[in-house]
Amino acid sequence: MTTPTLCPACGGRNDCTLADPRTVDQACWCYSVTIDKAVLQALPPELRNKACLCPRCAQADEQLRGAEPT
């Protein structure tokens, strides 16, 4: 069973705003990055489309750091 707030790949927090009732009206971090389809395909089929990956497993850390204000 997957939990919407946990990454299906590593089990850590995925920081998905849509999975948190307090922030469901905010855009998720994943809207501002490109996630390689191969990363998603590497998940077992039963874990796909159940919960968001975390930024690390989505290999989006660098993209998110580039989006931070300086």
Helices and strands as residue ranges (DSSP letters): G 17-19, G 29-32, H 37-41, G 45-47, H 61-67
